Amino acid sequence: MISVSSSAWSAKFANNEGDVMSRQLRHSELTAKLAIEGAVAAIGGTVKGQIGIQPRVLDARQKAELGMSDIGDTLFYPIDDGGVFFHTDGAFTTIWYANGDFEKGVGALDALLKRAHPDAKQVKDETHETDPDLNLRTYDIRLPNNHLAIVDAIYPKARAAKPKFMVRVTAMARQN
């Protein structure tokens, strides 16, 4: 899992002066948009437009500061005094932030997911397997051309010891 130190790193890296869109969206809203209108839409071939915030591409050194290896592409979307990270590697996309409005992350994701994909099936909502301070909620989204997106939301329990929110999107081929 991505280190919580990403919150300090994002505050250091954020510099969004003049970026109007980054002041209009909350962390939870941007994360939901990147997951559903970005990653899931890309799997289904239905991406429409752009997010409206210019991301910064992280280099190998910056990824290492986050505890990540230099595999795949990692972007940072500055917002308020922090930001949202977006990492893609093959069939897997991970989107996360620490602090911000972390307690609203799962609600924002659920709302956008249900609007965009009303037939999505929630298949799991339980304590995270390796971290009892977090919950894991999983959705299966059937997409055109026999594609399937599995969306995992990892979010803190009611009394958050870890102020972070993460979404993993996995692309799969569906067999009828």
PyMOL commands that place a pseudoatom at each C-alpha (Angstrom):
pseudoatom trace, name=CA, resn=MET, resi=1, chain=A, elem=C, hetatm=0, pos=[0.000, 0.000, 0.000]
pseudoatom trace, name=CA, resn=ILE, resi=2, chain=A, elem=C, hetatm=0, pos=[1.140, 3.567, -0.644]
pseudoatom trace, name=CA, resn=SER, resi=3, chain=A, elem=C, hetatm=0, pos=[2.753, 5.251, 2.343]
pseudoatom trace, name=CA, resn=VAL, resi=4, chain=A, elem=C, hetatm=0, pos=[0.903, 7.832, 4.398]
pseudoatom trace, name=CA, resn=SER, resi=5, chain=A, elem=C, hetatm=0, pos=[3.939, 10.089, 4.011]
pseudoatom trace, name=CA, resn=SER, resi=6, chain=A, elem=C, hetatm=0, pos=[2.311, 11.033, 0.704]
pseudoatom trace, name=CA, resn=SER, resi=7, chain=A, elem=C, hetatm=0, pos=[0.341, 13.665, 2.662]
pseudoatom trace, name=CA, resn=ALA, resi=8, chain=A, elem=C, hetatm=0, pos=[3.472, 15.580, 3.635]
pseudoatom trace, name=CA, resn=TRP, resi=9, chain=A, elem=C, hetatm=0, pos=[4.915, 15.102, 0.162]
pseudoatom trace, name=CA, resn=SER, resi=10, chain=A, elem=C, hetatm=0, pos=[1.755, 16.366, -1.552]
pseudoatom trace, name=CA, resn=ALA, resi=11, chain=A, elem=C, hetatm=0, pos=[1.691, 19.502, 0.602]
pseudoatom trace, name=CA, resn=LYS, resi=12, chain=A, elem=C, hetatm=0, pos=[5.326, 20.170, -0.321]
pseudoatom trace, name=CA, resn=PHE, resi=13, chain=A, elem=C, hetatm=0, pos=[4.693, 19.552, -4.027]
pseudoatom trace, name=CA, resn=ALA, resi=14, chain=A, elem=C, hetatm=0, pos=[1.373, 21.381, -4.370]
pseudoatom trace, name=CA, resn=ASN, resi=15, chain=A, elem=C, hetatm=0, pos=[1.618, 24.718, -6.119]
pseudoatom trace, name=CA, resn=ASN, resi=16, chain=A, elem=C, hetatm=0, pos=[-1.626, 25.370, -7.920]
pseudoatom trace, name=CA, resn=GLU, resi=17, chain=A, elem=C, hetatm=0, pos=[-1.655, 29.140, -8.051]
pseudoatom trace, name=CA, resn=GLY, resi=18, chain=A, elem=C, hetatm=0, pos=[-3.878, 30.280, -10.881]
pseudoatom trace, name=CA, resn=ASP, resi=19, chain=A, elem=C, hetatm=0, pos=[-5.460, 26.845, -11.344]
pseudoatom trace, name=CA, resn=VAL, resi=20, chain=A, elem=C, hetatm=0, pos=[-9.140, 27.703, -10.877]
pseudoatom trace, name=CA, resn=MET, resi=21, chain=A, elem=C, hetatm=0, pos=[-10.412, 24.143, -11.297]
pseudoatom trace, name=CA, resn=SER, resi=22, chain=A, elem=C, hetatm=0, pos=[-8.182, 22.845, -8.500]
pseudoatom trace, name=CA, resn=ARG, resi=23, chain=A, elem=C, hetatm=0, pos=[-9.860, 25.285, -6.094]
pseudoatom trace, name=CA, resn=GLN, resi=24, chain=A, elem=C, hetatm=0, pos=[-13.357, 24.245, -7.190]
pseudoatom trace, name=CA, resn=LEU, resi=25, chain=A, elem=C, hetatm=0, pos=[-13.027, 20.495, -6.623]
pseudoatom trace, name=CA, resn=ARG, resi=26, chain=A, elem=C, hetatm=0, pos=[-12.517, 18.740, -3.329]
pseudoatom trace, name=CA, resn=HIS, resi=27, chain=A, elem=C, hetatm=0, pos=[-10.082, 15.837, -2.994]
pseudoatom trace, name=CA, resn=SER, resi=28, chain=A, elem=C, hetatm=0, pos=[-12.971, 13.345, -2.816]
pseudoatom trace, name=CA, resn=GLU, resi=29, chain=A, elem=C, hetatm=0, pos=[-14.647, 14.725, -5.955]
pseudoatom trace, name=CA, resn=LEU, resi=30, chain=A, elem=C, hetatm=0, pos=[-11.434, 14.733, -7.980]
pseudoatom trace, name=CA, resn=THR, resi=31, chain=A, elem=C, hetatm=0, pos=[-10.613, 11.177, -6.890]
pseudoatom trace, name=CA, resn=ALA, resi=32, chain=A, elem=C, hetatm=0, pos=[-14.088, 9.970, -7.888]
pseudoatom trace, name=CA, resn=LYS, resi=33, chain=A, elem=C, hetatm=0, pos=[-13.824, 11.710, -11.287]
pseudoatom trace, name=CA, resn=LEU, resi=34, chain=A, elem=C, hetatm=0, pos=[-10.375, 10.267, -11.957]
pseudoatom trace, name=CA, resn=ALA, resi=35, chain=A, elem=C, hetatm=0, pos=[-11.605, 6.782, -11.034]
pseudoatom trace, name=CA, resn=ILE, resi=36, chain=A, elem=C, hetatm=0, pos=[-14.990, 6.715, -12.785]
pseudoatom trace, name=CA, resn=GLU, resi=37, chain=A, elem=C, hetatm=0, pos=[-14.713, 9.270, -15.610]
pseudoatom trace, name=CA, resn=GLY, resi=38, chain=A, elem=C, hetatm=0, pos=[-11.021, 8.502, -16.122]
pseudoatom trace, name=CA, resn=ALA, resi=39, chain=A, elem=C, hetatm=0, pos=[-9.883, 4.948, -15.366]
pseudoatom trace, name=CA, resn=VAL, resi=40, chain=A, elem=C, hetatm=0, pos=[-13.221, 3.127, -15.708]
pseudoatom trace, name=CA, resn=ALA, resi=41, chain=A, elem=C, hetatm=0, pos=[-14.180, 5.143, -18.807]
pseudoatom trace, name=CA, resn=ALA, resi=42, chain=A, elem=C, hetatm=0, pos=[-10.799, 4.317, -20.374]
pseudoatom trace, name=CA, resn=ILE, resi=43, chain=A, elem=C, hetatm=0, pos=[-11.434, 0.603, -19.856]
pseudoatom trace, name=CA, resn=GLY, resi=44, chain=A, elem=C, hetatm=0, pos=[-14.851, 0.953, -21.510]
pseudoatom trace, name=CA, resn=GLY, resi=45, chain=A, elem=C, hetatm=0, pos=[-13.563, 3.233, -24.287]
pseudoatom trace, name=CA, resn=THR, resi=46, chain=A, elem=C, hetatm=0, pos=[-15.939, 6.037, -23.280]
pseudoatom trace, name=CA, resn=VAL, resi=47, chain=A, elem=C, hetatm=0, pos=[-13.639, 8.838, -22.043]
pseudoatom trace, name=CA, resn=LYS, resi=48, chain=A, elem=C, hetatm=0, pos=[-15.182, 12.260, -22.698]
pseudoatom trace, name=CA, resn=GLY, resi=49, chain=A, elem=C, hetatm=0, pos=[-13.101, 15.405, -22.360]
pseudoatom trace, name=CA, resn=GLN, resi=50, chain=A, elem=C, hetatm=0, pos=[-10.491, 16.256, -19.769]
pseudoatom trace, name=CA, resn=ILE, resi=51, chain=A, elem=C, hetatm=0, pos=[-10.503, 16.640, -16.013]
pseudoatom trace, name=CA, resn=GLY, resi=52, chain=A, elem=C, hetatm=0, pos=[-9.617, 20.352, -16.079]
pseudoatom trace, name=CA, resn=ILE, resi=53, chain=A, elem=C, hetatm=0, pos=[-6.550, 20.240, -13.832]
pseudoatom trace, name=CA, resn=GLN, resi=54, chain=A, elem=C, hetatm=0, pos=[-3.061, 19.943, -15.271]
pseudoatom trace, name=CA, resn=PRO, resi=55, chain=A, elem=C, hetatm=0, pos=[-1.244, 17.081, -13.500]
pseudoatom trace, name=CA, resn=ARG, resi=56, chain=A, elem=C, hetatm=0, pos=[2.447, 16.906, -12.787]
pseudoatom trace, name=CA, resn=VAL, resi=57, chain=A, elem=C, hetatm=0, pos=[4.328, 13.817, -13.913]
pseudoatom trace, name=CA, resn=LEU, resi=58, chain=A, elem=C, hetatm=0, pos=[6.423, 12.290, -11.127]
pseudoatom trace, name=CA, resn=ASP, resi=59, chain=A, elem=C, hetatm=0, pos=[9.951, 11.178, -11.920]
pseudoatom trace, name=CA, resn=ALA, resi=60, chain=A, elem=C, hetatm=0, pos=[11.810, 8.193, -10.440]
pseudoatom trace, name=CA, resn=ARG, resi=61, chain=A, elem=C, hetatm=0, pos=[13.194, 10.215, -7.507]
pseudoatom trace, name=CA, resn=GLN, resi=62, chain=A, elem=C, hetatm=0, pos=[9.773, 11.590, -6.580]
pseudoatom trace, name=CA, resn=LYS, resi=63, chain=A, elem=C, hetatm=0, pos=[8.244, 8.109, -6.749]
pseudoatom trace, name=CA, resn=ALA, resi=64, chain=A, elem=C, hetatm=0, pos=[11.015, 6.818, -4.480]
pseudoatom trace, name=CA, resn=GLU, resi=65, chain=A, elem=C, hetatm=0, pos=[10.144, 9.540, -1.932]
pseudoatom trace, name=CA, resn=LEU, resi=66, chain=A, elem=C, hetatm=0, pos=[6.652, 8.005, -1.838]
pseudoatom trace, name=CA, resn=GLY, resi=67, chain=A, elem=C, hetatm=0, pos=[8.042, 4.503, -1.347]
pseudoatom trace, name=CA, resn=MET, resi=68, chain=A, elem=C, hetatm=0, pos=[7.201, 3.459, -4.920]
pseudoatom trace, name=CA, resn=SER, resi=69, chain=A, elem=C, hetatm=0, pos=[9.324, 1.707, -7.511]
pseudoatom trace, name=CA, resn=ASP, resi=70, chain=A, elem=C, hetatm=0, pos=[9.782, 3.379, -10.899]
pseudoatom trace, name=CA, resn=ILE, resi=71, chain=A, elem=C, hetatm=0, pos=[7.213, 1.237, -12.699]
pseudoatom trace, name=CA, resn=GLY, resi=72, chain=A, elem=C, hetatm=0, pos=[4.262, 2.682, -14.576]
pseudoatom trace, name=CA, resn=ASP, resi=73, chain=A, elem=C, hetatm=0, pos=[3.189, 6.307, -14.784]
pseudoatom trace, name=CA, resn=THR, resi=74, chain=A, elem=C, hetatm=0, pos=[2.416, 8.425, -11.730]
pseudoatom trace, name=CA, resn=LEU, resi=75, chain=A, elem=C, hetatm=0, pos=[0.704, 11.808, -11.847]
pseudoatom trace, name=CA, resn=PHE, resi=76, chain=A, elem=C, hetatm=0, pos=[0.021, 14.346, -9.129]
pseudoatom trace, name=CA, resn=TYR, resi=77, chain=A, elem=C, hetatm=0, pos=[-3.037, 16.607, -9.370]
pseudoatom trace, name=CA, resn=PRO, resi=78, chain=A, elem=C, hetatm=0, pos=[-2.505, 19.642, -7.102]
pseudoatom trace, name=CA, resn=ILE, resi=79, chain=A, elem=C, hetatm=0, pos=[-5.610, 20.715, -5.218]
pseudoatom trace, name=CA, resn=ASP, resi=80, chain=A, elem=C, hetatm=0, pos=[-5.929, 23.086, -2.263]
pseudoatom trace, name=CA, resn=ASP, resi=81, chain=A, elem=C, hetatm=0, pos=[-2.885, 22.615, -0.027]
pseudoatom trace, name=CA, resn=GLY, resi=82, chain=A, elem=C, hetatm=0, pos=[-2.295, 19.025, -1.128]
pseudoatom trace, name=CA, resn=GLY, resi=83, chain=A, elem=C, hetatm=0, pos=[-3.364, 16.883, -4.018]
pseudoatom trace, name=CA, resn=VAL, resi=84, chain=A, elem=C, hetatm=0, pos=[-4.419, 13.568, -5.505]
pseudoatom trace, name=CA, resn=PHE, resi=85, chain=A, elem=C, hetatm=0, pos=[-2.054, 10.929, -6.860]
pseudoatom trace, name=CA, resn=PHE, resi=86, chain=A, elem=C, hetatm=0, pos=[-2.864, 8.820, -9.938]
pseudoatom trace, name=CA, resn=HIS, resi=87, chain=A, elem=C, hetatm=0, pos=[-0.723, 5.795, -10.767]
pseudoatom trace, name=CA, resn=THR, resi=88, chain=A, elem=C, hetatm=0, pos=[-1.279, 3.444, -13.673]
pseudoatom trace, name=CA, resn=ASP, resi=89, chain=A, elem=C, hetatm=0, pos=[0.594, 0.262, -14.496]
pseudoatom trace, name=CA, resn=GLY, resi=90, chain=A, elem=C, hetatm=0, pos=[-0.914, -1.992, -17.155]
pseudoatom trace, name=CA, resn=ALA, resi=91, chain=A, elem=C, hetatm=0, pos=[-4.374, -3.159, -16.117]
pseudoatom trace, name=CA, resn=PHE, resi=92, chain=A, elem=C, hetatm=0, pos=[-4.140, -1.504, -12.686]
pseudoatom trace, name=CA, resn=THR, resi=93, chain=A, elem=C, hetatm=0, pos=[-4.808, 2.105, -11.693]
pseudoatom trace, name=CA, resn=THR, resi=94, chain=A, elem=C, hetatm=0, pos=[-4.481, 3.446, -8.149]
pseudoatom trace, name=CA, resn=ILE, resi=95, chain=A, elem=C, hetatm=0, pos=[-5.767, 6.862, -7.108]
pseudoatom trace, name=CA, resn=TRP, resi=96, chain=A, elem=C, hetatm=0, pos=[-5.219, 8.171, -3.586]
pseudoatom trace, name=CA, resn=TYR, resi=97, chain=A, elem=C, hetatm=0, pos=[-4.846, 11.096, -1.243]
pseudoatom trace, name=CA, resn=ALA, resi=98, chain=A, elem=C, hetatm=0, pos=[-4.197, 11.643, 2.443]
pseudoatom trace, name=CA, resn=ASN, resi=99, chain=A, elem=C, hetatm=0, pos=[-5.929, 14.162, 4.678]
pseudoatom trace, name=CA, resn=GLY, resi=100, chain=A, elem=C, hetatm=0, pos=[-8.091, 16.536, 2.601]
pseudoatom trace, name=CA, resn=ASP, resi=101, chain=A, elem=C, hetatm=0, pos=[-11.715, 15.441, 2.967]
pseudoatom trace, name=CA, resn=PHE, resi=102, chain=A, elem=C, hetatm=0, pos=[-10.759, 11.754, 3.297]
pseudoatom trace, name=CA, resn=GLU, resi=103, chain=A, elem=C, hetatm=0, pos=[-13.935, 10.975, 5.267]
pseudoatom trace, name=CA, resn=LYS, resi=104, chain=A, elem=C, hetatm=0, pos=[-16.055, 11.924, 2.214]
pseudoatom trace, name=CA, resn=GLY, resi=105, chain=A, elem=C, hetatm=0, pos=[-14.118, 9.843, -0.311]
pseudoatom trace, name=CA, resn=VAL, resi=106, chain=A, elem=C, hetatm=0, pos=[-16.255, 6.721, -0.333]
pseudoatom trace, name=CA, resn=GLY, resi=107, chain=A, elem=C, hetatm=0, pos=[-19.501, 8.748, -0.485]
pseudoatom trace, name=CA, resn=ALA, resi=108, chain=A, elem=C, hetatm=0, pos=[-18.291, 10.804, -3.449]
pseudoatom trace, name=CA, resn=LEU, resi=109, chain=A, elem=C, hetatm=0, pos=[-17.128, 7.661, -5.255]
pseudoatom trace, name=CA, resn=ASP, resi=110, chain=A, elem=C, hetatm=0, pos=[-20.412, 5.831, -4.585]
pseudoatom trace, name=CA, resn=ALA, resi=111, chain=A, elem=C, hetatm=0, pos=[-22.515, 8.764, -5.816]
pseudoatom trace, name=CA, resn=LEU, resi=112, chain=A, elem=C, hetatm=0, pos=[-20.602, 9.222, -9.088]
pseudoatom trace, name=CA, resn=LEU, resi=113, chain=A, elem=C, hetatm=0, pos=[-20.351, 5.491, -9.703]
pseudoatom trace, name=CA, resn=LYS, resi=114, chain=A, elem=C, hetatm=0, pos=[-24.115, 4.987, -9.273]
pseudoatom trace, name=CA, resn=ARG, resi=115, chain=A, elem=C, hetatm=0, pos=[-24.867, 7.930, -11.605]
pseudoatom trace, name=CA, resn=ALA, resi=116, chain=A, elem=C, hetatm=0, pos=[-22.461, 6.777, -14.307]
pseudoatom trace, name=CA, resn=HIS, resi=117, chain=A, elem=C, hetatm=0, pos=[-23.046, 3.023, -13.938]
pseudoatom trace, name=CA, resn=PRO, resi=118, chain=A, elem=C, hetatm=0, pos=[-26.418, 2.325, -12.286]
pseudoatom trace, name=CA, resn=ASP, resi=119, chain=A, elem=C, hetatm=0, pos=[-26.045, -1.403, -13.025]
pseudoatom trace, name=CA, resn=ALA, resi=120, chain=A, elem=C, hetatm=0, pos=[-22.755, -1.686, -11.104]
pseudoatom trace, name=CA, resn=LYS, resi=121, chain=A, elem=C, hetatm=0, pos=[-22.821, -4.387, -8.435]
pseudoatom trace, name=CA, resn=GLN, resi=122, chain=A, elem=C, hetatm=0, pos=[-21.384, -3.874, -4.989]
pseudoatom trace, name=CA, resn=VAL, resi=123, chain=A, elem=C, hetatm=0, pos=[-19.847, -7.257, -4.214]
pseudoatom trace, name=CA, resn=LYS, resi=124, chain=A, elem=C, hetatm=0, pos=[-17.988, -6.520, -0.990]
pseudoatom trace, name=CA, resn=ASP, resi=125, chain=A, elem=C, hetatm=0, pos=[-17.931, -4.100, 1.940]
pseudoatom trace, name=CA, resn=GLU, resi=126, chain=A, elem=C, hetatm=0, pos=[-15.825, -5.416, 4.792]
pseudoatom trace, name=CA, resn=THR, resi=127, chain=A, elem=C, hetatm=0, pos=[-12.805, -4.860, 6.980]
pseudoatom trace, name=CA, resn=HIS, resi=128, chain=A, elem=C, hetatm=0, pos=[-9.615, -4.672, 4.927]
pseudoatom trace, name=CA, resn=GLU, resi=129, chain=A, elem=C, hetatm=0, pos=[-7.781, -7.999, 4.945]
pseudoatom trace, name=CA, resn=THR, resi=130, chain=A, elem=C, hetatm=0, pos=[-4.387, -6.662, 6.061]
pseudoatom trace, name=CA, resn=ASP, resi=131, chain=A, elem=C, hetatm=0, pos=[-5.295, -3.407, 7.848]
pseudoatom trace, name=CA, resn=PRO, resi=132, chain=A, elem=C, hetatm=0, pos=[-8.107, -3.553, 10.429]
pseudoatom trace, name=CA, resn=ASP, resi=133, chain=A, elem=C, hetatm=0, pos=[-8.287, 0.283, 10.580]
pseudoatom trace, name=CA, resn=LEU, resi=134, chain=A, elem=C, hetatm=0, pos=[-9.569, 0.345, 6.992]
pseudoatom trace, name=CA, resn=ASN, resi=135, chain=A, elem=C, hetatm=0, pos=[-12.583, -0.968, 5.091]
pseudoatom trace, name=CA, resn=LEU, resi=136, chain=A, elem=C, hetatm=0, pos=[-12.673, -2.368, 1.562]
pseudoatom trace, name=CA, resn=ARG, resi=137, chain=A, elem=C, hetatm=0, pos=[-15.680, -1.852, -0.718]
pseudoatom trace, name=CA, resn=THR, resi=138, chain=A, elem=C, hetatm=0, pos=[-15.640, -3.542, -4.127]
pseudoatom trace, name=CA, resn=TYR, resi=139, chain=A, elem=C, hetatm=0, pos=[-17.793, -2.961, -7.206]
pseudoatom trace, name=CA, resn=ASP, resi=140, chain=A, elem=C, hetatm=0, pos=[-17.982, -4.876, -10.472]
pseudoatom trace, name=CA, resn=ILE, resi=141, chain=A, elem=C, hetatm=0, pos=[-18.882, -2.708, -13.462]
pseudoatom trace, name=CA, resn=ARG, resi=142, chain=A, elem=C, hetatm=0, pos=[-19.833, -4.386, -16.729]
pseudoatom trace, name=CA, resn=LEU, resi=143, chain=A, elem=C, hetatm=0, pos=[-18.643, -2.308, -19.669]
pseudoatom trace, name=CA, resn=PRO, resi=144, chain=A, elem=C, hetatm=0, pos=[-19.056, -2.486, -23.467]
pseudoatom trace, name=CA, resn=ASN, resi=145, chain=A, elem=C, hetatm=0, pos=[-17.107, -4.973, -25.594]
pseudoatom trace, name=CA, resn=ASN, resi=146, chain=A, elem=C, hetatm=0, pos=[-16.861, -7.630, -22.864]
pseudoatom trace, name=CA, resn=HIS, resi=147, chain=A, elem=C, hetatm=0, pos=[-14.818, -5.451, -20.537]
pseudoatom trace, name=CA, resn=LEU, resi=148, chain=A, elem=C, hetatm=0, pos=[-15.159, -5.400, -16.762]
pseudoatom trace, name=CA, resn=ALA, resi=149, chain=A, elem=C, hetatm=0, pos=[-13.843, -2.850, -14.269]
pseudoatom trace, name=CA, resn=ILE, resi=150, chain=A, elem=C, hetatm=0, pos=[-13.325, -3.876, -10.681]
pseudoatom trace, name=CA, resn=VAL, resi=151, chain=A, elem=C, hetatm=0, pos=[-13.336, -0.830, -8.416]
pseudoatom trace, name=CA, resn=ASP, resi=152, chain=A, elem=C, hetatm=0, pos=[-11.971, -1.178, -4.876]
pseudoatom trace, name=CA, resn=ALA, resi=153, chain=A, elem=C, hetatm=0, pos=[-12.446, 1.691, -2.430]
pseudoatom trace, name=CA, resn=ILE, resi=154, chain=A, elem=C, hetatm=0, pos=[-10.177, 1.541, 0.609]
pseudoatom trace, name=CA, resn=TYR, resi=155, chain=A, elem=C, hetatm=0, pos=[-11.357, 3.909, 3.283]
pseudoatom trace, name=CA, resn=PRO, resi=156, chain=A, elem=C, hetatm=0, pos=[-10.953, 4.495, 7.014]
pseudoatom trace, name=CA, resn=LYS, resi=157, chain=A, elem=C, hetatm=0, pos=[-13.325, 3.185, 9.631]
pseudoatom trace, name=CA, resn=ALA, resi=158, chain=A, elem=C, hetatm=0, pos=[-15.408, 5.674, 11.610]
pseudoatom trace, name=CA, resn=ARG, resi=159, chain=A, elem=C, hetatm=0, pos=[-12.591, 6.663, 13.964]
pseudoatom trace, name=CA, resn=ALA, resi=160, chain=A, elem=C, hetatm=0, pos=[-9.838, 7.231, 11.460]
pseudoatom trace, name=CA, resn=ALA, resi=161, chain=A, elem=C, hetatm=0, pos=[-6.324, 6.568, 12.643]
pseudoatom trace, name=CA, resn=LYS, resi=162, chain=A, elem=C, hetatm=0, pos=[-5.206, 6.809, 9.016]
pseudoatom trace, name=CA, resn=PRO, resi=163, chain=A, elem=C, hetatm=0, pos=[-6.626, 9.861, 7.220]
pseudoatom trace, name=CA, resn=LYS, resi=164, chain=A, elem=C, hetatm=0, pos=[-6.448, 8.551, 3.664]
pseudoatom trace, name=CA, resn=PHE, resi=165, chain=A, elem=C, hetatm=0, pos=[-8.662, 7.355, 0.837]
pseudoatom trace, name=CA, resn=MET, resi=166, chain=A, elem=C, hetatm=0, pos=[-7.647, 5.095, -2.029]
pseudoatom trace, name=CA, resn=VAL, resi=167, chain=A, elem=C, hetatm=0, pos=[-9.322, 3.671, -5.126]
pseudoatom trace, name=CA, resn=ARG, resi=168, chain=A, elem=C, hetatm=0, pos=[-7.937, 0.780, -7.171]
pseudoatom trace, name=CA, resn=VAL, resi=169, chain=A, elem=C, hetatm=0, pos=[-9.392, 0.128, -10.613]
pseudoatom trace, name=CA, resn=THR, resi=170, chain=A, elem=C, hetatm=0, pos=[-8.599, -3.146, -12.355]
pseudoatom trace, name=CA, resn=ALA, resi=171, chain=A, elem=C, hetatm=0, pos=[-9.337, -3.767, -16.041]
pseudoatom trace, name=CA, resn=MET, resi=172, chain=A, elem=C, hetatm=0, pos=[-10.465, -7.256, -16.974]
pseudoatom trace, name=CA, resn=ALA, resi=173, chain=A, elem=C, hetatm=0, pos=[-11.928, -9.081, -19.941]
pseudoatom trace, name=CA, resn=ARG, resi=174, chain=A, elem=C, hetatm=0, pos=[-15.389, -10.469, -19.255]
pseudoatom trace, name=CA, resn=GLN, resi=175, chain=A, elem=C, hetatm=0, pos=[-16.456, -13.929, -20.305]
pseudoatom trace, name=CA, resn=ASN, resi=176, chain=A, elem=C, hetatm=0, pos=[-20.188, -14.309, -20.898]
for i in range(1, 176): cmd.bond("trace and resi %d" % i, "trace and resi %d" % (i + 1))
show_as sticks, trace
zoom trace
